Amino acid sequence: MTNALAGKASVSHSHNILTSKGDLSPETGRSVIDSGIYTFNVFNSSLGDSTPIQYWSVLAWGKGIGGSAELASSWTNGGLELYFRKYRDWE
């Protein structure tokens, strides 16, 4: 009989925890809220760079000011938008 768990992740391995930062101002320009993986909400605001003023739920991940990405989705009746933003460690 072979071990079904051979080559699989150990039961003692760790995971990143997905944390909500709550209701915040959007990350724009060279600003980021944190590093790792987290979510936040933006209410009745633009995310910058010609995005409409709407309500947004944002998933962000990366190394903070060392390089990050975020995916945002609006959830209002006026429009359904999906927005991607990258933050490089240089620009």
N, C-alpha and C positions, 0 to 999 in steps of 0.2 A: 504494500500500500504506500503511495507517495503522499508527501505533505502538501496539502492543498494551499497552504499559505507560503510555501517556498517562493522567495523572490518578491513577495508583496511587502508593503510598508508595515513596519512594526506597530503593534498596538500602542506602543509608548511614544509614537511620533507626535509632533505638535502641528497645530494649524494656526493660521492668522484668524483673528476674530473680526467679523464684519461689524463695525461700530457705527451707529448713527450719531452725527455731531449735532443733530437738531436743525432748527431753522436759522440759516446764516445768510450773509451777503455772498454774492457769487465770487468765485475765484477769477480774477481778471488780470491781464498784464502779467507781471512777474510774481503775483501773490499766490500762495497755496496755504491751505489750512493745516495740513499735517502730512505725514508720510505713512506708508503701509496701505491698507485698504479700508475705506470708510465711505459712508453715505452722508448726504445732507440735503436739505430742502431749501429752495429759493422761492420766495413768494412775491408775485407781482413785480417782476424785475427782468431786465435783459441780462443775458450771460455775457454780453459784450460782442464786438465784431458782427453787428447787424442781426443778432438773434432777437426775436420779438419779445416784448414784455409779456410774460406769462408766468405760470406756476411750474416749477421744475423739481424733479427728483434727480439727484446726481450720484453716480457711483464713481469714486476716484481711487486711484492706486498708483504706487510708485515710491520713489525716494524723496518726495517733497521737492525742495528747491534743487535737488540733484537730478531731477528728471521724473516727470509724472504724466499721467493721462487721466482723462475723465470722460464719462459717457453720461449725457443728460437727456432726459425725456420730459416733455411738457405733458400736462394732464388736464388741460382746460378744454371747454367746449369750443373755443375760438380757433383752435388749431392743434394738430398733433405733430410735434417736431421731435427729431432726434439729432443730437449735437455731439460732436467729438472734439475734444481739446487736448492738445499735447503741450507739455511744458518741458523744454529742453534745459539742460544744465548750462547752456550758453545761447546767446542770440545776437 
